[in-house]
Amino acid sequence: MGKLAGRACVVTGGARGIGREIALAFARAGADIAVVDRRGDLAAGTAAAASTHGVQAHAFTADVSMEQDVAAAMSAAEAALGRIDVLVNNAGIITTAPLADMPVPVWDEMIAVNLRSVFLCSKAVLPGMTRRRFGRIINISSQLGHKGAPNMAHYAAAKAAIIGFTRSLAREAVRDGINVNAICPGAITTELGGDIPSGLRARRLAEIPLGRFGAVGEIAPTAVLLASSEGDYFVGATMNLNGGDVMV
Ligand SMILES: NC(=O)c1ccc[n+]([C@@H]2O[C@H](COP(=O)([O-])OP(=O)(O)OC[C@H]3O[C@@H](n4cnc5c(N)ncnc54)[C@H](O)[C@@H]3O)[C@@H](O)[C@H]2O)c1
């Protein structure tokens, strides 16, 4: 029996990158999966790969920054899986701009996709989790929420806010059987980093004590831990997987 056998899990942003790897690791551990992503075509690919592990796997297209999309996707996922035991709030974007030149729509989009989505998706799954007195919410923040980065004030602000959100909801929901935790990855090689200027990329690499970027496969096992019964004593934790870049 896998560590997550019988658990019904939703992963946002699971079409590619860290979210895809978490969805596949969950499926390998026996979980049924719903992938929610604005890239429905790629999300279907993740679901197809997950289903080769003998679990149920579904894909739903949604923009997780939009209230109606989230409500529709979460109720479709709940209908398909029977319930939602685990939510991974992973969907996110990166853009860069010096603050003085940052257009307000760029700021607003960042906060909507990377932070509002965490609120909307968590809010959508909480009633069912509370009724069943069981749930796990895993929020993908970032080490930049601790450290900050030039030209990324909007991203770092959203990711730092996720840590505060995680600690608050963890305190609010734990007596209902719902554990809420965050993972703060360091620099992980995915397509998300494709937009980061090469100068910044080289500076980032030089700052990492381990001397290399991380891989998606180095994040997923912590998500499996937090989703499994082995993670029952983690409440409001921020798991810092970053090659030593930020030691907190
Ligand atoms: N890669 C890194 O170095 C790194 C480091 C720290 C934190 N993170 C965080 O990890 C998460 C995943 O990052 P990644 O590197 O795998 O990125 P990625 O770009 O490879 O994947 C992000 C996924 O989110 C989806 N997505 C984006 N906006 C969406 C929206 N509005 N609605 C629905 N889906 C949406 C994309 O379609 C994509 O499938 C993000 O929250 C990111 O901020 C990444």
The ligand as a Gaussian input file, in Angstrom:
#p B3LYP/6-31G(d) Opt

LIG

0 1
 N       11.051000      26.929000     -10.162000
 C       11.504000      27.560000      -9.100000
 O       12.705000      27.875000      -8.979000
 C       10.586000      27.887000      -7.966000
 C       11.151000      28.312000      -6.756000
 C       10.323000      28.621000      -5.703000
 C        8.954000      28.507000      -5.842000
 N        8.428000      28.107000      -7.036000
 C        6.987000      28.021000      -7.123000
 O        6.608000      26.710000      -7.480000
 C        5.373000      26.768000      -8.208000
 C        5.531000      26.011000      -9.508000
 O        6.577000      26.606000     -10.252000
 P        7.268000      25.899000     -11.505000
 O        8.688000      26.289000     -11.472000
 O        6.904000      24.472000     -11.568000
 O        6.562000      26.723000     -12.680000
 P        5.979000      26.310000     -14.100000
 O        5.808000      27.576000     -14.843000
 O        6.797000      25.211000     -14.699000
 O        4.555000      25.714000     -13.705000
 C        3.555000      26.553000     -13.211000
 C        2.228000      25.950000     -13.578000
 O        1.196000      26.837000     -13.083000
 C        0.241000      27.027000     -14.118000
 N       -0.418000      28.316000     -13.945000
 C        0.139000      29.544000     -14.002000
 N       -0.786000      30.487000     -13.824000
 C       -1.974000      29.848000     -13.659000
 C       -3.304000      30.276000     -13.451000
 N       -3.618000      31.577000     -13.372000
 N       -4.265000      29.346000     -13.319000
 C       -3.968000      28.024000     -13.397000
 N       -2.728000      27.564000     -13.612000
 C       -1.737000      28.457000     -13.729000
 C        1.038000      26.959000     -15.404000
 O        0.202000      26.687000     -16.527000
 C        2.016000      25.851000     -15.093000
 O        1.487000      24.569000     -15.409000
 C        5.058000      28.258000      -8.401000
 O        4.139000      28.678000      -7.406000
 C        6.402000      28.918000      -8.194000
 O        6.271000      30.247000      -7.756000
 C        9.208000      27.784000      -8.101000

